Amino acid sequence: MSESEHRMMEILRILNAQDKPTGSKLIADELKNKGYNLGERAVRYHMQILDKKGYTERMGYSGRQITELGREKLEKGLIYDQVDFIHSKFEEMIYLTDFNYMTQSGKVVVNTSTVYNEESVEILKEIFESGLSVSPYVNLNRVRNKDEIEVTTLCGTTIDGILLNEGIPSQPIYGGLLEIEHFQPTTFTELISYKKTSITPLDAFSDSNRTSVLDVITKGSGTIPANFRLIPGIGRTKTIELFKKLNDIGIGGLIDISQEGEDILGIPVPDGMVGIALVGGITPFCAIKELGEEIDIKIAEEIRDFNTLSPIVTTINPTLKPRGNIVTPKIPFLLSKSWNLIQQVNFDVEKRKGDIIANVSYIDKAKLDDAMTIMENTFNSNPKYINPYYKILDHPTDENKVGIATICSLSIDGLLINNGIMCNPIYGGLLELTEPPLFIDLISYSGTTIDPHKIFISKNMTSISANIGTKKILASFKEIPYIARDYAVHLLDILKNTGFSIYKIGKPREVTYNAKADNYNFGVVAGGGLNTIGAIKEKGIDIEVKAIEKLIPFEEMDRL
């Protein structure tokens, strides 16, 4: 992306944050705060370009405002920029937090979500009373003439800002799911890094089938959203004292804090650092989702004065107990497991024989015929984008279920590496089949415990089998050194002719379907191995989606 494009994206972000037409002077001032030294005249020039593209519109002498097309451009137009923006957005929010806990005044980071009935508000109160929140301070805004209630709550990023103001640098590292047993936190079960993702980590885990907040409150065991951050070890004592003071004024959410260099809840902590686990700010809203109630959750949306919030409950009876001496093994990250399988791929492109990596998803035997019909129709309607290979396997323990094995795209990395070409899996993404196709969401394979494509499927973000509208399919982005390009292209062409889903081979420094490789590398976009499985789920058939499961001989697979 050129410097000019960067500037225009920042202008769109500034306009998107405004609720009224905005003039070039304010935009220039905001750009200066973001490190862009752009005068009013230059801003007007960029705005004219944005007007022509339909991303902004002039509103008389009041200034300009962003259009729906402009918002769409922000959301998916330059997704490789967005994967960096998410992390920088949190850093910006941390910097803007100036809350003073002694005077209980100043700016804090808030989430504003929307519920659609008073019963949901009562549920929220129960969650706040249990202590499974950052703070009971909220703002309720009942939208006039609508059955909508906007609920503004304190975001955990506020705590990072408070720590920074006290001279303690707090680094948000992961958002994930934390397992609770007998009211004690035990281990993180899933994690996504805050870096290199276009989806806020906790948003990725906010589905009702992933959390069990209500079970934690009523039964003492379940799964809640939680965040993990690091601070320097020297700041541990001061941080504990600060949390005590914050707790006295109604700001909490602390689950656990490690000793210096000590692993915590399954997450390794570097020497000289301390790990902190905090309740996810969206936890109360996940409880509403678990009951099947409609809710629109937004995360780290804006900065507000703390005095606009007030306690929704007066008494808090903390649900969670201290972790105690529970020792948990380190959480296996996705790439650790994947690299060991990648190295074992021995597929011979000339003989079309050898082991590939397979995803194996499980389904009731009674639904297999329907599932096969869906897979066949999905391939026939999109042979260019869908891998046709599969194999039906026995379930390891349940005779009423069978496994559907499909080729995982990491097989391509393994094949290239087996031929002396380094290939790095960089992103799992959601690809919209426009012309040209564009990634509209990306999650880095590094720093996650779960296959990104499983997240897109669980959040119902795909439209693989859709007959109306633009299809959204699963794809991955890989990175290969430029020096190996000729031989890599040769092998990839053979794979493509064999039936593997190879969509695009990029060039150095080229933005490839909205994803960008590092310098001296080029990108490859390949189809996700779970596309046919995602299509089955879209049709309402219950299927247990599993990715990167095992090695299977390619010659034993069938073809749709």
C-alpha positions as CSV (number, residue, x, y, z in Angstrom):
1,M,0.0,0.0,0.0
2,S,1.4,3.4,-1.0
3,E,1.8,6.3,1.4
4,S,-1.1,8.0,-0.2
5,E,-3.4,5.0,0.3
6,H,-2.3,4.9,4.0
7,R,-3.4,8.5,4.3
8,M,-6.7,7.9,2.7
9,M,-7.4,4.9,4.9
10,E,-6.6,7.0,8.0
11,I,-9.0,9.7,6.7
12,L,-11.8,7.1,6.3
13,R,-11.1,5.9,9.9
14,I,-11.3,9.4,11.2
15,L,-14.6,10.1,9.4
16,N,-16.0,6.7,10.5
17,A,-15.4,7.7,14.2
18,Q,-17.4,10.9,13.7
19,D,-21.2,11.1,14.0
20,K,-21.4,14.3,12.0
21,P,-19.9,15.9,8.9
22,T,-16.2,16.8,9.5
23,G,-14.1,19.5,8.0
24,S,-10.5,19.3,6.6
25,K,-9.0,21.2,9.6
26,L,-10.2,18.6,12.1
27,I,-9.1,15.8,9.8
28,A,-5.6,17.4,9.4
29,D,-5.3,17.7,13.2
30,E,-6.3,14.1,13.8
31,L,-3.9,13.0,11.1
32,K,-1.1,14.9,12.8
33,N,-1.9,13.0,16.0
34,K,-1.4,9.8,14.1
35,G,1.9,10.8,12.7
36,Y,0.9,12.2,9.3
37,N,2.0,15.8,8.7
38,L,-0.7,16.7,6.2
39,G,-2.0,20.2,5.8
40,E,-5.6,21.2,5.1
41,R,-4.9,21.7,1.4
42,A,-3.5,18.2,1.1
43,V,-6.4,16.8,3.0
44,R,-8.8,18.4,0.6
45,Y,-6.9,16.9,-2.3
46,H,-7.2,13.4,-0.8
47,M,-10.9,14.0,0.1
48,Q,-11.6,14.8,-3.6
49,I,-10.2,11.4,-4.6
50,L,-12.3,9.7,-1.9
51,D,-15.4,11.5,-3.2
52,K,-14.7,10.3,-6.7
53,K,-14.4,6.7,-5.4
54,G,-17.7,7.1,-3.6
55,Y,-16.1,6.5,-0.2
56,T,-17.0,10.0,1.1
57,E,-19.6,12.7,0.3
58,R,-19.6,16.4,0.8
59,M,-22.3,17.7,3.1
60,G,-22.4,21.4,2.1
61,Y,-20.1,23.7,4.1
62,S,-20.2,21.3,7.1
63,G,-17.6,19.0,5.7
64,R,-17.6,15.4,4.6
65,Q,-18.9,12.1,5.9
66,I,-18.1,8.5,5.1
67,T,-20.5,6.6,2.9
68,E,-21.6,2.9,3.3
69,L,-19.2,2.1,0.5
70,G,-16.4,3.8,2.5
71,R,-17.3,1.8,5.6
72,E,-17.2,-1.4,3.5
73,K,-13.7,-0.3,2.2
74,L,-12.6,0.1,5.8
75,E,-13.9,-3.3,6.8
76,K,-12.5,-5.4,4.0
77,G,-10.8,-3.3,1.3
78,L,-7.2,-3.4,2.6
79,I,-7.3,-6.3,5.0
80,Y,-3.5,-6.7,5.2
81,D,-3.5,-3.2,6.7
82,Q,-6.3,-4.2,9.1
83,V,-4.3,-7.0,10.6
84,D,-1.9,-4.4,11.9
85,F,-4.6,-1.9,12.7
86,I,-6.3,-4.1,15.3
87,H,-3.2,-4.2,17.5
88,S,-2.4,-0.5,17.0
89,K,-6.0,0.3,17.9
90,F,-5.6,-1.2,21.3
91,E,-2.3,0.6,21.8
92,E,-4.0,3.8,20.9
93,M,-6.8,3.2,23.4
94,I,-4.3,2.4,26.1
95,Y,-2.5,5.7,25.5
96,L,-5.7,7.7,25.5
97,T,-6.8,6.2,28.9
98,D,-6.1,8.8,31.6
99,F,-8.3,7.5,34.4
100,N,-7.2,8.6,37.9
101,Y,-8.2,5.9,40.4
102,M,-7.7,8.3,43.4
103,T,-10.2,10.9,42.0
104,Q,-12.2,8.3,40.0
105,S,-12.2,10.6,37.0
106,G,-10.8,10.6,33.5
107,K,-11.2,8.7,30.3
108,V,-11.6,5.0,30.1
109,V,-12.0,2.4,27.3
110,V,-15.6,1.1,26.8
111,N,-17.5,-1.5,24.9
112,T,-21.0,-0.6,23.7
113,S,-23.2,-3.6,22.9
114,T,-27.0,-3.7,22.1
115,V,-29.6,-5.9,23.8
116,Y,-33.2,-6.1,22.8
117,N,-35.3,-6.6,26.0
118,E,-35.3,-5.9,29.7
119,E,-34.8,-9.5,30.5
120,S,-31.3,-9.3,29.0
121,V,-30.5,-6.4,31.4
122,E,-31.5,-8.6,34.4
123,I,-29.2,-11.4,33.2
124,L,-26.4,-8.8,32.9
125,K,-27.0,-7.8,36.5
126,E,-26.6,-11.5,37.7
127,I,-23.3,-11.7,35.8
128,F,-22.0,-8.5,37.3
129,E,-23.0,-9.6,40.8
130,S,-20.9,-12.8,40.2
131,G,-17.8,-10.7,39.6
132,L,-17.3,-12.2,36.1
133,S,-16.7,-8.7,34.6
134,V,-14.2,-5.9,34.5
135,S,-16.5,-3.6,36.4
136,P,-20.2,-3.2,37.3
137,Y,-20.0,0.4,36.0
138,V,-22.2,0.7,33.0
139,N,-24.4,3.1,31.0
140,L,-27.8,2.1,29.8
141,N,-29.3,4.0,26.9
142,R,-32.8,2.9,25.9
143,V,-33.2,3.9,22.3
144,R,-36.3,5.9,21.7
145,N,-39.1,4.2,19.7
146,K,-37.1,1.0,19.5
147,D,-36.8,-2.2,21.5
148,E,-33.1,-1.6,21.9
149,I,-30.9,-0.9,24.9
150,E,-27.4,0.2,24.4
151,V,-25.2,-1.1,27.2
152,T,-21.8,0.6,27.6
153,T,-19.4,-1.4,29.8
154,L,-15.8,-0.9,30.9
155,C,-13.3,-2.7,28.6
156,G,-10.3,-4.5,30.1
157,T,-8.0,-2.3,28.0
158,T,-8.7,0.4,30.6
159,I,-6.6,-1.6,33.1
160,D,-3.7,-1.6,30.6
161,G,-4.0,2.2,30.4
162,I,-4.1,2.6,34.2
163,L,-1.0,0.5,34.5
164,L,0.8,2.5,31.9
165,N,-0.1,5.7,33.7
166,E,1.5,4.2,36.8
167,G,4.7,3.5,34.8
168,I,4.0,-0.2,34.2
169,P,4.0,-1.2,30.5
170,S,1.3,-3.8,30.1
171,Q,1.3,-5.8,26.8
172,P,-1.9,-7.4,25.6
173,I,-0.7,-10.8,24.2
174,Y,-3.7,-13.2,23.9
175,G,-7.4,-13.3,24.1
176,G,-8.9,-16.7,24.6
177,L,-11.1,-19.2,26.5
178,L,-10.4,-20.1,30.1
179,E,-11.6,-23.3,31.7
180,I,-13.0,-23.1,35.2
181,E,-13.4,-26.2,37.4
182,H,-15.0,-26.2,40.9
183,F,-14.9,-22.4,40.7
184,Q,-11.1,-22.4,40.2
185,P,-9.4,-21.3,37.0
186,T,-7.4,-24.2,35.5
187,T,-6.1,-23.5,32.0
188,F,-6.6,-21.6,28.8
189,T,-8.1,-23.9,26.2
190,E,-7.9,-21.6,23.2
191,L,-5.8,-18.5,22.4
192,I,-5.5,-16.0,19.6
193,S,-2.7,-13.4,19.5
194,Y,-3.6,-9.8,19.4
195,K,-1.1,-9.3,16.6
196,K,-1.7,-10.1,13.0
197,T,-5.5,-10.6,13.1
198,S,-8.4,-8.7,11.5
199,I,-10.7,-10.1,14.2
200,T,-10.5,-9.0,17.8
201,P,-9.4,-12.2,19.6
202,L,-12.3,-12.3,22.1
203,D,-14.8,-11.6,19.3
204,A,-13.5,-14.8,17.7
205,F,-14.6,-16.8,20.8
206,S,-17.9,-15.0,21.6
207,D,-20.2,-17.6,20.1
208,S,-22.7,-19.4,22.4
209,N,-21.3,-22.8,21.6
210,R,-17.9,-21.9,22.8
211,T,-18.6,-20.2,26.2
212,S,-20.5,-21.5,29.3
213,V,-20.5,-18.5,31.6
214,L,-23.8,-19.4,33.1
215,D,-22.5,-22.9,34.0
216,V,-19.6,-21.3,35.8
217,I,-22.0,-19.3,38.0
218,T,-24.5,-22.0,38.7
219,K,-22.3,-25.2,38.7
220,G,-18.8,-23.9,39.2
221,S,-17.4,-25.3,36.0
222,G,-17.4,-24.0,32.4
223,T,-15.6,-21.7,30.0
224,I,-15.3,-18.0,30.0
225,P,-13.6,-15.4,27.8
226,A,-10.4,-14.1,29.3
227,N,-7.3,-12.0,28.3
228,F,-3.7,-12.5,28.9
229,R,-1.0,-9.8,29.2
230,L,2.6,-9.4,30.3
231,I,4.3,-6.9,32.5
232,P,7.9,-6.6,33.7
233,G,8.7,-8.6,36.8
234,I,9.9,-5.6,38.7
235,G,6.4,-4.1,38.5
236,R,4.6,-7.1,40.1
237,T,4.3,-5.8,43.7
238,K,3.1,-2.4,42.5
239,T,0.6,-4.0,40.2
240,I,-0.9,-6.2,42.9
241,E,-1.3,-3.1,45.1
242,L,-2.9,-1.2,42.3
243,F,-5.4,-4.0,41.6
244,K,-6.4,-3.9,45.3
245,K,-7.0,-0.2,45.1
246,L,-9.0,-0.6,41.8
247,N,-11.1,-3.4,43.3
248,D,-12.0,-1.0,46.2
249,I,-13.6,1.4,43.7
250,G,-15.3,-1.2,41.6
251,I,-12.8,-2.1,38.9
252,G,-11.5,-5.7,38.9
253,G,-11.6,-8.7,36.7
254,L,-8.2,-10.1,37.9
255,I,-8.2,-13.9,37.6
256,D,-4.6,-14.6,38.4
257,I,-1.1,-13.2,38.3
258,S,2.1,-15.2,38.1
259,Q,5.4,-15.1,39.7
260,E,8.3,-13.7,37.6
261,G,9.0,-16.2,34.8
262,E,6.4,-18.6,36.0
263,D,4.0,-20.3,33.6
264,I,0.3,-19.4,34.3
265,L,-2.8,-21.2,33.3
266,G,-1.0,-23.1,30.6
267,I,0.8,-20.1,29.1
268,P,4.6,-19.9,29.2
269,V,5.9,-16.6,30.7
270,P,9.4,-15.3,29.6
271,D,12.1,-14.8,32.2
272,G,11.9,-11.4,33.8
273,M,8.2,-11.0,33.0
274,V,4.9,-11.6,34.8
275,G,1.7,-13.0,33.3
276,I,-1.7,-11.6,34.2
277,A,-5.1,-13.2,33.4
278,L,-8.2,-10.9,33.3
279,V,-11.9,-11.6,32.8
280,G,-12.8,-10.7,29.2
281,G,-14.9,-7.5,29.0
282,I,-17.5,-9.3,26.9
283,T,-18.1,-12.1,29.4
284,P,-21.5,-10.7,30.6
285,F,-22.8,-10.5,27.1
286,C,-21.7,-14.0,26.2
287,A,-24.1,-15.2,29.0
288,I,-26.9,-13.6,27.1
289,K,-25.9,-15.3,23.9
290,E,-25.8,-18.7,25.7
291,L,-29.6,-18.2,26.4
292,G,-30.3,-17.7,22.7
293,E,-31.1,-14.0,23.1
294,E,-30.3,-11.6,20.3
295,I,-27.3,-9.3,21.0
296,D,-24.9,-7.1,19.1
297,I,-21.4,-7.2,20.8
298,K,-18.8,-4.6,20.0
299,I,-15.3,-4.6,21.6
300,A,-13.0,-1.6,22.5
301,E,-15.2,0.8,20.6
302,E,-14.4,4.1,22.1
303,I,-13.0,6.3,24.9
304,R,-15.5,7.9,27.4
305,D,-15.4,9.8,30.6
306,F,-15.7,7.5,33.6
307,N,-18.3,9.8,35.1
308,T,-20.8,8.7,32.4
309,L,-20.9,5.3,33.9
310,S,-22.6,4.2,37.2
311,P,-22.9,0.8,39.1
312,I,-25.6,-1.5,37.8
313,V,-25.4,-3.6,41.0
314,T,-24.4,-2.6,44.5
315,T,-23.2,-5.9,45.8
316,I,-20.6,-8.3,44.2
317,N,-20.1,-11.9,45.4
318,P,-17.0,-13.2,43.5
319,T,-17.6,-16.5,41.9
320,L,-14.0,-17.5,41.3
321,K,-11.6,-18.8,43.9
322,P,-7.8,-18.5,43.7
323,R,-6.1,-21.0,41.5
324,G,-4.1,-22.5,44.3
325,N,-1.4,-25.1,43.5
326,I,-3.0,-26.4,40.3
327,V,-0.3,-27.2,37.8
328,T,-1.3,-27.3,34.1
329,P,0.7,-28.4,31.1
330,K,1.7,-25.8,28.5
331,I,-0.9,-25.1,25.8
332,P,0.0,-26.6,22.4
333,F,0.0,-23.9,19.8
334,L,-1.3,-24.7,16.3
335,L,2.0,-24.3,14.4
336,S,3.9,-26.6,16.8
337,K,1.5,-29.4,16.0
338,S,1.4,-28.4,12.3
339,W,5.1,-28.3,11.7
340,N,5.5,-31.8,12.9
341,L,2.9,-33.0,10.4
342,I,4.2,-30.8,7.7
343,Q,7.6,-32.4,7.9
344,Q,6.1,-35.8,7.4
345,V,4.4,-35.0,4.1
346,N,6.0,-37.2,1.4
347,F,3.6,-36.7,-1.5
348,D,5.3,-37.3,-4.8
349,V,3.8,-34.9,-7.4
350,E,5.0,-37.0,-10.4
351,K,3.7,-40.3,-9.1
352,R,0.7,-38.7,-7.2
353,K,1.4,-41.0,-4.3
354,G,2.4,-40.4,-0.7
355,D,1.1,-38.9,2.6
356,I,-0.7,-35.6,2.9
357,I,-2.2,-33.9,5.9
358,A,-5.9,-34.4,6.3
359,N,-8.7,-32.7,8.2
360,V,-11.1,-35.2,9.7
361,S,-14.6,-34.0,10.6
362,Y,-17.3,-36.3,12.1
363,I,-21.0,-36.7,11.3
364,D,-23.8,-39.1,12.0
365,K,-23.9,-42.0,9.6
366,A,-27.5,-41.3,8.8
367,K,-26.6,-37.9,7.4
368,L,-23.7,-39.1,5.3
369,D,-25.6,-39.4,2.0
370,D,-27.0,-35.8,2.4
371,A,-23.5,-34.5,3.3
372,M,-22.0,-36.2,0.2
373,T,-24.7,-34.6,-2.0
374,I,-23.8,-31.2,-0.6
375,M,-20.1,-31.8,-1.1
376,E,-20.7,-32.8,-4.8
377,N,-22.9,-29.8,-5.5
378,T,-20.4,-27.5,-3.9
379,F,-17.6,-28.8,-6.0
380,N,-19.6,-28.9,-9.2
381,S,-20.7,-25.3,-8.8
382,N,-17.1,-24.1,-8.0
383,P,-14.6,-26.6,-9.3
384,K,-12.0,-23.8,-9.6
385,Y,-12.1,-23.1,-5.8
386,I,-13.0,-26.5,-4.2
387,N,-10.7,-29.4,-3.6
388,P,-12.5,-32.6,-4.7
389,Y,-10.6,-35.2,-2.7
390,Y,-12.1,-36.9,0.4
391,K,-12.1,-40.2,2.3
392,I,-14.7,-41.7,4.6
393,L,-13.2,-43.0,7.9
394,D,-14.6,-44.9,10.9
395,H,-15.1,-42.9,14.0
396,P,-12.5,-44.0,16.7
397,T,-15.2,-44.7,19.4
398,D,-18.7,-44.1,18.0
399,E,-20.1,-46.7,15.6
400,N,-23.0,-44.3,14.7
401,K,-20.6,-41.7,13.3
402,V,-18.1,-41.5,10.5
403,G,-15.3,-39.2,9.6
404,I,-15.0,-37.2,6.4
405,A,-11.3,-36.6,5.6
406,T,-10.4,-33.7,3.3
407,I,-6.9,-32.4,2.2
408,C,-5.5,-29.7,4.5
409,S,-3.8,-26.8,2.7
410,L,-0.8,-27.3,4.9
411,S,-0.1,-30.3,2.7
412,I,1.2,-27.8,0.1
413,D,3.7,-26.4,2.6
414,G,4.9,-30.0,3.4
415,L,5.3,-30.9,-0.3
416,L,7.3,-27.8,-1.1
417,I,9.5,-28.3,2.0
418,N,10.0,-31.9,1.0
419,N,11.4,-30.6,-2.3
420,G,13.8,-28.2,-0.6
421,I,11.6,-25.0,-0.8
422,M,10.8,-23.2,2.5
423,C,7.1,-22.4,2.7
424,N,5.6,-20.7,5.7
425,P,1.9,-20.8,6.4
426,I,1.1,-17.2,7.3
427,Y,-2.7,-16.6,7.5
428,G,-5.9,-18.5,7.4
429,G,-8.5,-16.3,5.8
430,L,-12.0,-15.7,4.5
431,L,-11.9,-15.0,0.7
432,E,-14.7,-13.2,-1.0
433,L,-15.1,-14.3,-4.6
434,T,-15.3,-10.8,-6.2
435,E,-13.4,-10.0,-9.3
436,P,-10.6,-10.2,-8.4
437,P,-11.1,-12.3,-5.2
438,L,-10.3,-10.4,-1.9
439,F,-9.5,-11.6,1.6
440,I,-11.9,-9.9,3.9
441,D,-10.6,-11.4,7.1
442,L,-7.2,-12.9,8.1
443,I,-6.0,-14.6,11.2
444,S,-2.3,-15.4,11.7
445,Y,-1.3,-19.1,12.1
446,S,1.4,-17.9,14.5
447,G,0.2,-17.3,18.1
448,T,-3.1,-19.2,17.8
449,T,-4.1,-22.6,19.2
450,I,-7.0,-23.1,16.8
451,D,-7.2,-23.3,13.1
452,P,-8.5,-19.9,11.8
453,H,-10.8,-21.6,9.4
454,K,-12.7,-23.3,12.3
455,I,-13.3,-19.9,13.7
456,F,-14.8,-18.6,10.5
457,I,-17.1,-21.7,10.3
458,S,-18.2,-21.5,13.9
459,K,-19.1,-17.8,13.5
460,N,-21.1,-18.6,10.4
461,M,-19.0,-16.2,8.3
462,T,-18.8,-18.4,5.2
463,S,-21.2,-18.6,2.3
464,I,-19.6,-21.5,0.4
465,S,-22.8,-23.0,-0.8
466,A,-24.7,-19.8,-1.4
467,N,-26.7,-19.5,-4.6
468,I,-27.4,-15.8,-4.1
469,G,-24.8,-13.1,-3.4
470,T,-21.1,-13.2,-3.4
471,K,-19.5,-16.4,-2.1
472,K,-17.2,-16.3,0.9
473,I,-14.9,-19.3,1.1
474,L,-11.9,-20.5,3.2
475,A,-8.4,-19.9,1.9
476,S,-4.9,-19.6,3.2
477,F,-1.9,-17.4,2.5
478,K,1.6,-18.8,2.3
479,E,5.0,-17.2,2.0
480,I,8.0,-18.5,-0.1
481,P,11.4,-17.0,-0.7
482,Y,11.7,-15.3,-4.1
483,I,14.9,-17.2,-4.9
484,A,12.9,-20.4,-5.1
485,R,10.0,-19.0,-7.2
486,D,10.6,-20.8,-10.5
487,Y,10.8,-24.3,-9.0
488,A,7.9,-23.5,-6.7
489,V,5.7,-22.4,-9.6
490,H,6.6,-25.6,-11.4
491,L,5.5,-27.8,-8.5
492,L,2.4,-25.7,-7.7
493,D,1.3,-25.9,-11.3
494,I,1.5,-29.7,-11.1
495,L,-0.5,-29.7,-7.9
496,K,-3.1,-27.5,-9.4
497,N,-3.5,-29.8,-12.4
498,T,-3.9,-32.7,-9.9
499,G,-6.9,-31.0,-8.2
500,F,-5.3,-29.1,-5.4
501,S,-6.8,-25.7,-4.9
502,I,-4.1,-23.2,-5.9
503,Y,-5.7,-19.8,-6.5
504,K,-3.0,-17.3,-7.0
505,I,0.8,-17.2,-7.1
506,G,2.0,-13.7,-6.3
507,K,5.1,-11.7,-7.1
508,P,7.5,-10.0,-4.6
509,R,6.0,-6.9,-2.9
510,E,2.7,-7.7,-4.6
511,V,-0.6,-7.5,-2.7
512,T,-2.0,-10.9,-3.5
513,Y,-5.8,-11.0,-3.1
514,N,-5.5,-8.4,-0.3
515,A,-2.6,-10.2,1.6
516,K,1.0,-9.2,1.5
517,A,4.2,-11.2,1.8
518,D,7.3,-9.9,3.4
519,N,10.2,-8.4,1.4
520,Y,12.2,-10.9,-0.7
521,N,9.3,-13.4,-0.6
522,F,6.1,-13.9,-2.6
523,G,2.7,-15.1,-1.6
524,V,0.6,-18.1,-2.6
525,V,-3.2,-18.2,-2.0
526,A,-4.5,-21.7,-1.6
527,G,-8.0,-23.1,-0.9
528,G,-8.9,-24.2,2.6
529,G,-9.4,-27.9,3.1
530,L,-12.6,-27.3,5.1
531,N,-14.7,-25.7,2.3
532,T,-16.8,-28.8,1.6
533,I,-17.2,-29.3,5.4
534,G,-18.2,-25.6,5.8
535,A,-20.8,-26.1,3.1
536,I,-22.3,-29.1,5.0
537,K,-22.7,-26.9,8.1
538,E,-24.2,-24.1,6.1
539,K,-27.0,-26.5,5.1
540,G,-27.9,-27.1,8.7
541,I,-26.3,-30.5,9.2
542,D,-24.6,-31.0,12.5
543,I,-20.9,-31.8,12.0
544,E,-17.9,-31.8,14.3
545,V,-15.3,-29.7,12.5
546,K,-11.7,-30.8,13.0
547,A,-8.6,-29.5,11.3
548,I,-5.0,-30.7,10.8
549,E,-5.7,-34.1,12.2
550,K,-3.5,-36.8,10.7
551,L,-1.5,-38.1,7.7
552,I,-3.4,-40.0,5.0
553,P,-2.0,-41.6,1.8
554,F,-3.2,-39.5,-1.1
555,E,-3.7,-42.5,-3.3
556,E,-6.4,-43.9,-0.9
557,M,-8.6,-40.8,-1.3
558,D,-11.7,-40.7,-3.4
559,R,-12.7,-37.8,-5.7
560,L,-16.1,-36.1,-5.9
